[in-house]
Every structure is written in structure tokens, then in C-alpha cells.
Amino acid sequence: MQTAAFTLRSTPSVPVRRTWPLNPGFAYRFDSVRASLKRSDLDGLSNVALPRRSWSLSGSSSALRPWNPLPLVVSERKTESFEVRATAVPESADESENSSGFGRTLVLGLLFGLWYLFNIYFNIYNKQVLKVFPNPVTVTAVQFAVGTVLVVFMWTFNLYKRPKITGAQLAAILPLAVVHTLGNLFTNMSLGKVAVSFTHTIKAMEPFFSVVLSAMFLAESPTPWVVASLLPIVGGVALASATEASFNWAGFWSAMASNLTNQSRNVLSKKVMVKKEDSMDNITLFSIITIMSFILLAPVAFFMEGVKFTPAYLQSAGLNLKEVYTRSLLAALCFHAYQQVSYMILQRVSPVTHSVGNCVKRVVVIVSSVLFFQTPVSPINSLGTGIALAGVFLYSRVKRIKSKPKAT
């Protein structure tokens, strides 16, 4: 329902009354109407024939044409005027804003749910493949290959706009692609050696590497609050590592190397990409990095592990061809999907909110992998993991606290 609000100014006071039916399906908007009359005409208003004025009301979203008054033929002697203003006041304005805000929140919640779901299934399918096919370089190359096919498909059918890339842009993106490739490769190497829950517990150390690398290469001094939040992270990971049943040094150092390379990517994006990719959004950047990572890793996989993903090799190794291919494809699809959704979320929320969501995601992945794989977890190990994740959450919160500038 809508109500019309009127404002009347008159000199001298003249009773003016305008009525018309209000249609709630239309949006009314009128410009000011000014009609000039002689005082003598006002005194005998009943005998004055006013010219007809008309306007059109449209339910479309386009701007309405104003009520255009025709000039009255009156004397040029001094006149006094009155004006009538009519505006529509939609009572449902607040409701529509609330509805729009609820819709955005619903979409954001759906994206977070998909982010967590894709990540859970990626870790499960990926671990299943690496158990029977312990070739992490080939597995990672396959994941980048599937991602490349998806990116090309999106660009070919205009599902996402294909960017125009210059050589200078590719040169700037190349370091990011290198560390992105290494980060995912080291993660898969760790997943192949230790339990999924332990790999993600070690990856909770990412904030520590972020602070150290930022201080070394960006001259960013951490606040005391940030340094304090790193203590439970390091202590929790150390406690969990000391009591981990699947612990081995290859899996531990692979996960630590993943932390180092992933956080190097963040530092490089600040140091190298400054003002060079203003026209490139996060999803486009991720798509280009995916293609470059496949080009970089495919020859490495060939020389290090050979061509072992063929049907003949898998059958000779006694593996179920259908299961390996299906789970590898599902893992690769989930791998690309969860990173794509992660960038979509980052475009909608602040980095701090995204960091908190990433901390919650790690908790969800650890719990789901422990339940799915029936991983033995001791109380001390659970305590260490919990302390480390609590430190990550604390770090994401205190990251917003800025140090006070020194007085000069």
C-alpha cells in the first residue's frame, strides 16, 4: 500500500484540493506545479476556466514525464502564486530493503556451504586416490588439467568473459602460478603420506608464515596482538604433531612447504602485482593461474613419474580403473570448484571475514575426515589441534587491530 504526501504553499491562502485514485501497482512522482493567477482571478476563482492538464502514469521503471502546465493567459500585472507538490511514499520501501539484504545473506550462506562441501569431498576423494596411486605430481597435474578444461569451457561458451591478456601481465602472473603450483603439489604430497586431519592441522600454521614473510619482504611489522595469537598456533601444532599416530617427517615437511609457498603467493601478489591487474578480477586471475600451473607441471609429472595414468598401467598395477578415474575426476572437479567459490566469497566479504570462514572450514574438514576415515585421535592430539585452530581464529580477529603510529 502506498500513501500520497502533499505539500501546499499559497499566498494568499486558497483552498486547493486534488484527488485521484492511487494505484498501488504504480510508482508516482510529480515535479513541482506552478500556476500563476491574478489576485482578481483568485477572488473569482469559480468563474475562471483553467486549462486542462494531463499526465501519464506508467508502471515501468523508466522515469515518468512531469506534469507540464500550459501557460495561462493573464495580465502582466503583479501576481501571486501557489504550488502543489505530490509525492508517493511507498510503505514497502523498508520491506524491500530488508528483503534484498536477506537475499544477499542467503546467497552468501549458500556460497559458504558450497565452499565447505566441495573442500570436504576434495579431501576425501583425493586421499582415496593417493592411497592406491601414490603419485602426487601426476595427481596434481590431472587436477590442473581438469581445471584448465573447465576454464576453457567457460570462456568458449561465454559463461565468463574471456580476458585479453598482455605479455606484461603474463610475466607478472608467472611467479604467482609457480608458487600456486608448488603449494598444491606439496599439499597432495602431504595428504599421500599422513592423515587428512593431520595435514590440515599443520596447515593451520599458515598465519605464522604470513607474518614472517610479510615482515621480511614487505617490511610489515606485526602488532603485539598478532604475535600473541601466533603462540597458540605454534604450540597447538607442536602438541598435535607429537601425538599424531600417522606422523612421518615427509608428510610433515610437505605440509610445512605448502604453508610456505601458499603464503609466498600472498606476499608476491602484494609486491609484484601492485597496480598491474586493476582490470582483472579474482576469478579471472585464478583461471589464468590454473592454466599456467597445468603448463608448468605437466612436463614435470612426465619426467618425474612417467606416464602412469593410462588404463594399461592402472590395470597392470591391479587397480580398479573405473574407481580411480571416477574419484580422480570428482577430486579435480571439487578442487577447482572450492577454489572458484572461495574467490567468489572473497569478492563479497572482507579479507578478515574470509579468513574466519577459512578457519571454520579447516575445522569442518578435520572433523569430517576423522569421521569418514575413522582416524585414531588421542585426547592430547585433539587438544593440540583445538588450540592451534583457536589460535588461527584469534589471529583472524586481531589482524584488524592496527598499531598506533609513533609520535614524532
N, C-alpha and C positions, 0 to 999 in steps of 0.2 A: 504494500500500500504506500501511496505517496501523498504528501500534503503540499499545498502551494503556499508560499510565504510572500506576502505583499508588502511593499514599502510605498507610502504615498507622501509626496511633498506638494503642498499647494499654497499659493499666495494670490489672491486671498483664499480663504478656506472654501472649497467647493466640494460638495459630496459627490464622490465618484464610486461607482460600483460596477465591477466587471465579473461576470460569472460565466463559466463554461464547464462542461463535464471533464473531469480528469480521468484519463485512461491510464491505469497502472502499467500497461504494456509499453508506454512510450516514455521517453525522457524529454522533459520540457525545458526549454531555455530561451529566454527572450532578452533582446537588447533593450536599452532604455528607449522609452517612447516619449517624445516631447511634442505637445500640441500647443501652439500659440493662439490665444484668443484676446480680443479686446475686452476691456472691462465692461463696456456696454453690452457686448455679446454675452458675457458671463451673467450679467443681470437678467438677461432674457434668454437663458440657455435653452428653454423649451422651444423657442422659435428659430433656433439656429440648426440648420441642416449640416451635419458633419459628414464629410466624405467617408465612404466605406473603406475600411482597411481589412485586409485579409492576410492570413499567414498559413503556411502548410506545416503539418506535423508529420514527422516520419519516424518510423520505428527503427530505421537503420542507424548504424554507428557513425555515419558522417555528420558533419556539423550542420545544424539547422539554419535556414535562411532567416535573417532577422525580420521583424515586423517593420516594413518600410512605409512610413506615413507619407501620404501625399500632402503637399503644401496647401494650407488654407488661403483663400483669397480674402485678406483682411487689410485694414488700413495700416499704414506705416507709422501710425502714432504709437506712443509708448504702450507696450503690452506687458501683461504679467502672465506667467506660465505655470503650469503644473505638470508633473510627470508621474507616471505609474510604472512600477517595476514588478515583474512577476518572475519568480524563480521556483524551480521544482526542488524539493528537499526529499531525496529518497531515504525512507526509513530503513531500507535494507542495505545501506552503504556499509555499516559496520559488519553486518552479517556476511556480505560478500567478501570483505577483507579477511574476516575470520575463516571463511570457507577456503579462501586462497592460501592463507597461512597453514591451515590444516592439510591442504593438498600437498604443499611443499614438504611438510613434515612427513607425510605418508610416503612420498616418493623417496625422501632421504632415508627413512627407516627401511624401505624395501631395498635400496642400494646397499645399506649396511648388512642386511640379511643375506643378500646375494654374495657380497664380499666374503663373509664368513663361510657360507655354504660352499662356494667354489674353492676356497682355501682348504677346507676340511677334506673335500673329495680329491683335490690335487694331491695332498699329502698321503692319503690312503692309497690311491691308485699308483702313485709314484713309488711308494715304498714296496707295494706288491710287485711292481715291475723290476725294481732294483734288487729284490731278493732273489729272483730267478735269473735275472740278466744283469750281472754286476759290471756294467759298462757305462759309467756315469757320463762320459764325454759324448758317447753316441746317443744316450737318452736325452741329454740336454740339447744336442743338435736337432733331434727329432722334434722336441718341443718348440724350438725356434722355427723349424721348418713349417710346422702346422700353423704357428702364429703368422708366419710370412704369407701363407696361403690365405688366411683369413683377412689379413690387411689388403692384399691384392684384390680379393673378392669385394671388400667394402669399397675400395677405390674404383674398381671396374664398373660396378653397378650403382655408383653414386650414393651408396649408403652413408658414406662420409666423404667430404670433399677431399680430392687428391691435391696435395700441396705442390707448389712449384719450388723446388729446392735448387739453390745455387751451390757451386763448388765450395765457396767460403763457408756456407752453412754446414755442408757435409764434413768439412775439415774440423769445424768446431764441435760437431756431434760425435766424431770418431772416438775421442777419449772417453766420452760417456758410454758409448757402445762397448768399448773394451772392458771397462770395469763392470758394466751390466752383465756382460757375458761371463766374466770371471766370478762374479757374485753368485749367479745362478748355478754355475758349474760346481763351485765349492759347496754350495748348499746340497746339491744332489750327491756329491761325494760323501758328505757327512751323513745324509739320510741312508746311504747304502751301507754305512759302517755301524751306526748306532741307532737307538730307538728314536722315533719321530719326536717324542716328548723331550728327550734329552737335547736333540738338535735345536729345538725351539727355546729350550731353557738357555742354552749357550748364546743363541741369537738375541736374547734379552740384553746382552752386553753392547748392543749397537749404540746406545746413548754414550757409553764410555768412549768409544772410538770417535763418535761425532764431536765430542768436546775436545778430545786430544788433537784431532786433525784440524779442527777449526782454529784452535789456538796456535798450531804450528804454521798453517798456510794462509789463514785469513786474519791472523792477529786479533781474534775474538777472545777476550778474557772472560771466562765463566764467572758467574756470580757465586758468592758463598753458598747460596741455596742450591744451585746446580751441583756444585762439588759435593755438598752434603747428601744429595739424592743419589749420587753415584756409589756411595759406600754400601747401602743395602743391595744394590745391583751386583757389585763385585763379590760381596760376601755371600749372597744367596747363590750365585752361580758356583762359587768355590765349594760351598756346602753340598749342593746338588751333585757336583762332579765327583766329590769324594765318596759319595754313597750310591752312585749310579751303577746298576747291575750290568748294563751294556757298555760301560765305559771302555774306550780304547783311544790311544793318542791320535790315530789317523782321523777318526771321526771328530775328536775334539778340535784339533788344529784346522781341519777343513771348515768347521763351523766358525772358528775364530777368523780364518781367512775370508770367509763370506762376509762377516761383520766389517772387516777392514775394507774390502772392495766396495761393498754397498755404501758405506759412509764416505768413501772416496768419491763415489759418484755424486753425492750431495755437495761435497766441497767443490768438485770440478764444475758442477752446474752453476755455482755462485761465482767461481773465479774465472772460468773460461767463457761462459755463455752470457755474460752481462751485456745487455743491450744488443745482442746479435740475433735473438729469436723473438723479437717483440710480436711478430705476426704469427707465431707458431704456438698453438695451444698444446696442453699436456698430452692429449690423446694422439695428436699428430706426431709429436716428438717421440712418444713411446712406440708408435707404429714404425717410424723410421729406424729407431734403435733396434727393434725386433728384427727387421730385415738385415741390418748391418751385422747384428750378432750372429745370424744364421750364416751369412757370407764369411764371417771370421772363423766360426767354429767348425763348419763342415769339413774343410781340409784338415784341420787339427784332429778331428774324430777319425778321419780316414787313415792318417799316418800313425796315430797312437793306438787305435783299437781295430783298424781294418774294417772291412765291410761285413759286419756280423749281424745286421738286422734283416738279412734276407731270409725267405722261407726255408731255403735249403739248410742254412746254418742253424736256425732255430730248431728245425726238426731233427737235425743230426745231434743237437745238444739235448734231445729228449724233452723239449718244451712244447706246451700246448700252443700251437700257432695262433689260434683264434683268440685265446685268452690274453696272450702277450700283446698282440696287435690292438685288441679292443681296449685293454686297460692303458696301453701307451697312448692311444688316441684320446681317450677320456681324460687322462692326466694332462696331456698337452692342451686340450680344449679348456679344461679348468684352469690351467696355468695362465693361459692368455686372458681368459675371462676375468679371473680375480684381479689381475693387474690392470686390466682395462677399467673395471668397475672402481678400483682404487683411485685411479686418476679422475674418474667422473665425480667421485665423492670429494676429492681434493679441490675440484673446481667450485664446489658448493659450500664448503665449510672452511674454517681457518686451519692453518697447519697444526695448531695446538689441539683442536678437536679431532683432526685426523690422527694425530699421534695417540690420543687417548683411545680412539677407536681401534688403532693398531695394537695397543696393549691388550685391550679386551679380546681382540681376535686371536692373539697368541694364547691367551688363557683357554679360549674355546677350542683351539686346535690341539693344545696339550691334553685337555680333558678328553676330547673325543678320540684322540689316537690311543690314549691309555685304555679307554673302554673298548675300542674296536680290536686292538691287537693284544688285549689282556696283558699289558706290560706290567711286570712286577715293580711296584713302587714302595719303598720303605717310608716310614713316617718322617725320618730325618731328610730323605730326599724330597718328599712333598713339602716339608718346611723350607728347605733351601730354595725350591722352585717358587714357592709363595712369596718369600722375602724378595727374591730377585724381581718378580713381576710387580710387587708392591713398590719397589724402588723405581721401576720403569714408569709406573703410573704417577708417582711423586715427581719424577723428572719432567714428565709432560706438563704437570701443573706449574711447577716453579720456573719453567722455562720462560714464562711470561713476565716474571719479575725482573725488571731492569735495574742494573746497578746505578746508584746516584752518581752524577758527574762530580768530579773533584773540584772543589772551589779553588780558583786561581787568585 
